[in-house]
């Protein structure tokens, strides 16, 4: 195989780090070309630091502008040099949580024309020519409309990029398509451990508050990137408006604006949506997203 190339498609700044940051850092450090596409600026995020809370109430979406800088610093911490906003920065707006009034904004990503958004992503696919693409499952991991839309857009973009009838560069067929996910048993074990720890948060998030995870049998791939957990934690700290990271002495824990403790995982998990799985490793799962491609 020529240079390994992998494309991650995420909805908002910080999603890339929380879900796949260690994996991104691992592959970047190992010499793969890692590309991140972010679909919105995260304008609907709730701001944690008191001195920055004025950004959340700003009608000119200065929070989104601020988060561009946070994302750039997070990418630097992960070693990711190739980052793009889908359609350009601010093309689609953060939709907010499902059922929020912001879902009705005609600018929001949830209301994006599927073929227009997928076409913008297909152009990136044809330019970068990744063997592997990673996004969300059809529920967006926990039902966020922008995550669900990112899943739909990514699947359509992969189809368009491979179709010789679609104009916009040379056709490219992605070999493997993944959704990142976390097994329920891993989440449950982390919650039990955190409840015994002294975390600087209100309390530990429960399974329902973490989207409950997926059944273990749905997980096809486990990437051991524990060596890159420090890079992931540094990237989480870069997303200062959205994330509070526990002191290093406490452990690899963080909280969002709800101040509920979560664990930052060094081993990250995925479900193969399309393509041929590699040979099974421990637990019967692939250990490399590029398995069978190298």
Secondary structure as a PSIPRED ss2 file (coil, helix, strand):
# PSIPRED VFORMAT (PSIPRED V4.0)

   1 X C   1.000  0.000  0.000
   2 X C   1.000  0.000  0.000
   3 X C   1.000  0.000  0.000
   4 X C   1.000  0.000  0.000
   5 X E   0.000  0.000  1.000
   6 X E   0.000  0.000  1.000
   7 X E   0.000  0.000  1.000
   8 X E   0.000  0.000  1.000
   9 X E   0.000  0.000  1.000
  10 X E   0.000  0.000  1.000
  11 X C   1.000  0.000  0.000
  12 X C   1.000  0.000  0.000
  13 X C   1.000  0.000  0.000
  14 X C   1.000  0.000  0.000
  15 X H   0.000  1.000  0.000
  16 X H   0.000  1.000  0.000
  17 X H   0.000  1.000  0.000
  18 X H   0.000  1.000  0.000
  19 X H   0.000  1.000  0.000
  20 X H   0.000  1.000  0.000
  21 X H   0.000  1.000  0.000
  22 X H   0.000  1.000  0.000
  23 X H   0.000  1.000  0.000
  24 X H   0.000  1.000  0.000
  25 X H   0.000  1.000  0.000
  26 X H   0.000  1.000  0.000
  27 X H   0.000  1.000  0.000
  28 X H   0.000  1.000  0.000
  29 X H   0.000  1.000  0.000
  30 X C   1.000  0.000  0.000
  31 X C   1.000  0.000  0.000
  32 X C   1.000  0.000  0.000
  33 X E   0.000  0.000  1.000
  34 X E   0.000  0.000  1.000
  35 X E   0.000  0.000  1.000
  36 X E   0.000  0.000  1.000
  37 X E   0.000  0.000  1.000
  38 X E   0.000  0.000  1.000
  39 X C   1.000  0.000  0.000
  40 X C   1.000  0.000  0.000
  41 X C   1.000  0.000  0.000
  42 X C   1.000  0.000  0.000
  43 X C   1.000  0.000  0.000
  44 X C   1.000  0.000  0.000
  45 X C   1.000  0.000  0.000
  46 X C   1.000  0.000  0.000
  47 X C   1.000  0.000  0.000
  48 X C   1.000  0.000  0.000
  49 X C   1.000  0.000  0.000
  50 X H   0.000  1.000  0.000
  51 X H   0.000  1.000  0.000
  52 X H   0.000  1.000  0.000
  53 X H   0.000  1.000  0.000
  54 X H   0.000  1.000  0.000
  55 X H   0.000  1.000  0.000
  56 X C   1.000  0.000  0.000
  57 X C   1.000  0.000  0.000
  58 X C   1.000  0.000  0.000
  59 X C   1.000  0.000  0.000
  60 X C   1.000  0.000  0.000
  61 X C   1.000  0.000  0.000
  62 X H   0.000  1.000  0.000
  63 X H   0.000  1.000  0.000
  64 X H   0.000  1.000  0.000
  65 X H   0.000  1.000  0.000
  66 X H   0.000  1.000  0.000
  67 X H   0.000  1.000  0.000
  68 X H   0.000  1.000  0.000
  69 X H   0.000  1.000  0.000
  70 X H   0.000  1.000  0.000
  71 X H   0.000  1.000  0.000
  72 X H   0.000  1.000  0.000
  73 X H   0.000  1.000  0.000
  74 X H   0.000  1.000  0.000
  75 X H   0.000  1.000  0.000
  76 X H   0.000  1.000  0.000
  77 X H   0.000  1.000  0.000
  78 X H   0.000  1.000  0.000
  79 X C   1.000  0.000  0.000
  80 X C   1.000  0.000  0.000
  81 X C   1.000  0.000  0.000
  82 X E   0.000  0.000  1.000
  83 X E   0.000  0.000  1.000
  84 X E   0.000  0.000  1.000
  85 X E   0.000  0.000  1.000
  86 X C   1.000  0.000  0.000
  87 X C   1.000  0.000  0.000
  88 X C   1.000  0.000  0.000
  89 X C   1.000  0.000  0.000
  90 X C   1.000  0.000  0.000
  91 X C   1.000  0.000  0.000
  92 X C   1.000  0.000  0.000
  93 X E   0.000  0.000  1.000
  94 X C   1.000  0.000  0.000
  95 X C   1.000  0.000  0.000
  96 X C   1.000  0.000  0.000
  97 X C   1.000  0.000  0.000
  98 X C   1.000  0.000  0.000
  99 X C   1.000  0.000  0.000
 100 X C   1.000  0.000  0.000
 101 X H   0.000  1.000  0.000
 102 X H   0.000  1.000  0.000
 103 X H   0.000  1.000  0.000
 104 X H   0.000  1.000  0.000
 105 X C   1.000  0.000  0.000
 106 X C   1.000  0.000  0.000
 107 X C   1.000  0.000  0.000
 108 X E   0.000  0.000  1.000
 109 X H   0.000  1.000  0.000
 110 X H   0.000  1.000  0.000
 111 X H   0.000  1.000  0.000
 112 X C   1.000  0.000  0.000
 113 X C   1.000  0.000  0.000
 114 X H   0.000  1.000  0.000
 115 X H   0.000  1.000  0.000
 116 X H   0.000  1.000  0.000
 117 X H   0.000  1.000  0.000
 118 X H   0.000  1.000  0.000
 119 X H   0.000  1.000  0.000
 120 X H   0.000  1.000  0.000
 121 X H   0.000  1.000  0.000
 122 X H   0.000  1.000  0.000
 123 X H   0.000  1.000  0.000
 124 X H   0.000  1.000  0.000
 125 X H   0.000  1.000  0.000
 126 X H   0.000  1.000  0.000
 127 X H   0.000  1.000  0.000
 128 X H   0.000  1.000  0.000
 129 X C   1.000  0.000  0.000
 130 X C   1.000  0.000  0.000
 131 X C   1.000  0.000  0.000
 132 X E   0.000  0.000  1.000
 133 X E   0.000  0.000  1.000
 134 X E   0.000  0.000  1.000
 135 X E   0.000  0.000  1.000
 136 X C   1.000  0.000  0.000
 137 X C   1.000  0.000  0.000
 138 X C   1.000  0.000  0.000
 139 X C   1.000  0.000  0.000
 140 X H   0.000  1.000  0.000
 141 X H   0.000  1.000  0.000
 142 X H   0.000  1.000  0.000
 143 X H   0.000  1.000  0.000
 144 X C   1.000  0.000  0.000
 145 X H   0.000  1.000  0.000
 146 X H   0.000  1.000  0.000
 147 X H   0.000  1.000  0.000
 148 X H   0.000  1.000  0.000
 149 X H   0.000  1.000  0.000
 150 X H   0.000  1.000  0.000
 151 X H   0.000  1.000  0.000
 152 X H   0.000  1.000  0.000
 153 X H   0.000  1.000  0.000
 154 X H   0.000  1.000  0.000
 155 X H   0.000  1.000  0.000
 156 X H   0.000  1.000  0.000
 157 X H   0.000  1.000  0.000
 158 X H   0.000  1.000  0.000
 159 X H   0.000  1.000  0.000
 160 X H   0.000  1.000  0.000
 161 X H   0.000  1.000  0.000
 162 X H   0.000  1.000  0.000
 163 X C   1.000  0.000  0.000
 164 X C   1.000  0.000  0.000
 165 X C   1.000  0.000  0.000
 166 X C   1.000  0.000  0.000
 167 X C   1.000  0.000  0.000
 168 X C   1.000  0.000  0.000
 169 X C   1.000  0.000  0.000
 170 X C   1.000  0.000  0.000
 171 X C   1.000  0.000  0.000
 172 X C   1.000  0.000  0.000
 173 X C   1.000  0.000  0.000
 174 X C   1.000  0.000  0.000
 175 X C   1.000  0.000  0.000
 176 X E   0.000  0.000  1.000
 177 X E   0.000  0.000  1.000
 178 X E   0.000  0.000  1.000
 179 X E   0.000  0.000  1.000
 180 X E   0.000  0.000  1.000
 181 X E   0.000  0.000  1.000
 182 X C   1.000  0.000  0.000
 183 X E   0.000  0.000  1.000
 184 X H   0.000  1.000  0.000
 185 X H   0.000  1.000  0.000
 186 X H   0.000  1.000  0.000
 187 X H   0.000  1.000  0.000
 188 X H   0.000  1.000  0.000
 189 X H   0.000  1.000  0.000
 190 X H   0.000  1.000  0.000
 191 X H   0.000  1.000  0.000
 192 X H   0.000  1.000  0.000
 193 X H   0.000  1.000  0.000
 194 X H   0.000  1.000  0.000
 195 X H   0.000  1.000  0.000
 196 X H   0.000  1.000  0.000
 197 X C   1.000  0.000  0.000
 198 X C   1.000  0.000  0.000
 199 X C   1.000  0.000  0.000
 200 X C   1.000  0.000  0.000
 201 X C   1.000  0.000  0.000
 202 X C   1.000  0.000  0.000
 203 X E   0.000  0.000  1.000
 204 X E   0.000  0.000  1.000
 205 X C   1.000  0.000  0.000
 206 X C   1.000  0.000  0.000
 207 X C   1.000  0.000  0.000
 208 X H   0.000  1.000  0.000
 209 X H   0.000  1.000  0.000
 210 X H   0.000  1.000  0.000
 211 X C   1.000  0.000  0.000
 212 X C   1.000  0.000  0.000
 213 X C   1.000  0.000  0.000
 214 X E   0.000  0.000  1.000
 215 X C   1.000  0.000  0.000
 216 X H   0.000  1.000  0.000
 217 X H   0.000  1.000  0.000
 218 X H   0.000  1.000  0.000
 219 X C   1.000  0.000  0.000
 220 X C   1.000  0.000  0.000
 221 X E   0.000  0.000  1.000
 222 X E   0.000  0.000  1.000
 223 X E   0.000  0.000  1.000
 224 X E   0.000  0.000  1.000
 225 X C   1.000  0.000  0.000
 226 X H   0.000  1.000  0.000
 227 X H   0.000  1.000  0.000
 228 X H   0.000  1.000  0.000
 229 X H   0.000  1.000  0.000
 230 X H   0.000  1.000  0.000
 231 X H   0.000  1.000  0.000
 232 X H   0.000  1.000  0.000
 233 X H   0.000  1.000  0.000
 234 X H   0.000  1.000  0.000
 235 X H   0.000  1.000  0.000
 236 X H   0.000  1.000  0.000
 237 X H   0.000  1.000  0.000
 238 X H   0.000  1.000  0.000
 239 X C   1.000  0.000  0.000
 240 X C   1.000  0.000  0.000
 241 X C   1.000  0.000  0.000
 242 X C   1.000  0.000  0.000
 243 X C   1.000  0.000  0.000
 244 X E   0.000  0.000  1.000
 245 X E   0.000  0.000  1.000
 246 X C   1.000  0.000  0.000
 247 X C   1.000  0.000  0.000
 248 X C   1.000  0.000  0.000
 249 X C   1.000  0.000  0.000
 250 X C   1.000  0.000  0.000
 251 X C   1.000  0.000  0.000
 252 X C   1.000  0.000  0.000
 253 X E   0.000  0.000  1.000
 254 X E   0.000  0.000  1.000
 255 X E   0.000  0.000  1.000
 256 X C   1.000  0.000  0.000
 257 X C   1.000  0.000  0.000
 258 X C   1.000  0.000  0.000
 259 X C   1.000  0.000  0.000
 260 X E   0.000  0.000  1.000
 261 X E   0.000  0.000  1.000
 262 X E   0.000  0.000  1.000
 263 X E   0.000  0.000  1.000
 264 X C   1.000  0.000  0.000
 265 X C   1.000  0.000  0.000
 266 X C   1.000  0.000  0.000
 267 X E   0.000  0.000  1.000
 268 X E   0.000  0.000  1.000
 269 X E   0.000  0.000  1.000
 270 X E   0.000  0.000  1.000
 271 X E   0.000  0.000  1.000
 272 X E   0.000  0.000  1.000
 273 X E   0.000  0.000  1.000
 274 X E   0.000  0.000  1.000
 275 X C   1.000  0.000  0.000
 276 X C   1.000  0.000  0.000
 277 X C   1.000  0.000  0.000
 278 X C   1.000  0.000  0.000
 279 X C   1.000  0.000  0.000
 280 X C   1.000  0.000  0.000
 281 X C   1.000  0.000  0.000
 282 X H   0.000  1.000  0.000
 283 X H   0.000  1.000  0.000
 284 X H   0.000  1.000  0.000
 285 X C   1.000  0.000  0.000
 286 X E   0.000  0.000  1.000
 287 X C   1.000  0.000  0.000
 288 X C   1.000  0.000  0.000
 289 X C   1.000  0.000  0.000
 290 X C   1.000  0.000  0.000
 291 X C   1.000  0.000  0.000
 292 X C   1.000  0.000  0.000
 293 X C   1.000  0.000  0.000
 294 X C   1.000  0.000  0.000
